[in-house]
Amino acid sequence: MKMRQLIKYLNREYEKRTPKSRLMFQRASRVMVRGGSHSLRLWKPYPFFPASAHGAAVTDIDGRRYLDYWQGHYANILGHNPEAIRQEVEPYVAAGSLHTGFESSVQVKLAEKILGTLHQPGLKIRFTTSGTLASTYAVMLAMGYTGRQEVLKIGGGWHGASPYLLKGVKFHPGHGFNQVDSAGLPPEFARHVFITRFNDSDQLEKMFKKHGTKLAAFILEPFIGVGGFLFCSSEYLKLARKLADEYGVVLIFDEIISGFRFCPSGLQTLYGVKPDISLFGKLIGGGQAVAAVAGKTKIMDGCQTAGASGLQVNFEGGTFSAHEEYIRTGLAMIKYILGHENKIYSSIGRLAASLRQGIEQAFEAEGLKVVCTGAGHESVQQSSFFMVNFPKKDISYFTPEDVWDPARSDVFLREEALKLALLINGVHVVHGGGCLSTAHTDNDIKKTIEAYGQAARIFKKFLG
Ligand SMILES: Cc1ncc(COP(=O)(O)O)c(C=O)c1O
């Protein structure tokens, strides 16, 4: 009842401020499924529609400005439309960047740059256009290489809408992260995917003991994104490497969020644990559609040499794969990062730390407890992420279950109420938080903490 009143109030306040977006959403809903193309962007009652986006902020078609912490699904480490990237790419676009449909030489430079940061000899890379495709191809490569058909993944792990990996993504009360999350999949897909708990070494050993000889791949995010902004412990990652070696399983690190986000390389470099295949996306495109599969040559060769089945892996096609404009943008981003690493990671890490602390204090001042996940640990000094959780019990946050089980955290309050309470106070977040970019300033952080304080006061008024 109290929650319903809170949501009613928030909806009313949001609608008052965003009439043009409401009309646009009505129009969109007449021609588009659910009114758009990406569910997470389609929050209730309707999303605002951006008119422009620069640096830390987005301005909507009603002229309202929001400090943005989703930042292009975490791709925009330099903020929206960064000058440094535009300067590099605009002359090329102005000269006519028609897609030629040939292999561009620029992609070689990007391949060299990315592989150069991984410090692992004998790797090869292939580009594609989305993280979803990268994870799909990685699983196919692992299956082709091992001749096995089963996959182990983390409960709460999101690797895009790859058919192989659409299990154990969402938390289902009573079942946890162990259900298939999409219609339209052949039933055998689900039977071939096993789920294990993030950071649970005992369970990992048991899973390998039971299924190890049949597993093609174990795929995980060293820093789990949607699962709750939690880092793997070093022991867990080392154990994953050891077990994968022991059972001949291809170890895949999904670094689509974490790649170049914590250091000018994959997170694997900070941990000192190397996978067999790494996936990159988001940031490496500099704002354009670039993703990559980088792996040991003997596995990547599956793209050109027939494996045990007599077939090669069809990691092929892609009209826009390695499109020169995308690759140039990605290259500009990686070059910028490599040239400014000292400044980037320490500054966004420092701001995020003060944001996490300020948010917890702002809620505490109203007698409400929140816990921000996203802070780094012994292997990762600087983290630019924060997720605001409302614990229902006195819990520590180690696994996606802690973040997504409604018995442990108030998921509705984080996902729906907090989102709206912040939007009416000029801040845009996803899953209760997001990430920093180099465009965010100390003043932005101050304003954001104030907005969370406003949200805390609204919650206290309605929920007591
Ligand atoms: C860890 C991770 N892997 C894969 C993906 C899928 O990438 P894309 O959205 O480019 O398909 C995402 C997207 O959010 C992600 O967070």
The ligand as an ORCA input file, in Angstrom:
! r2SCAN-3c Opt
* xyz 0 1
  C      29.069     -8.563    -19.620
  C      28.293     -8.403    -20.901
  N      28.483     -9.289    -21.887
  C      27.829     -9.180    -23.056
  C      26.943     -8.154    -23.276
  C      26.222     -8.058    -24.590
  O      26.738     -7.019    -25.338
  P      25.839     -6.323    -26.470
  O      24.782     -5.544    -25.752
  O      26.803     -5.478    -27.224
  O      25.267     -7.418    -27.296
  C      26.717     -7.218    -22.286
  C      25.771     -6.100    -22.501
  O      25.363     -5.393    -21.627
  C      27.399     -7.337    -21.045
  O      27.187     -6.481    -20.049
*
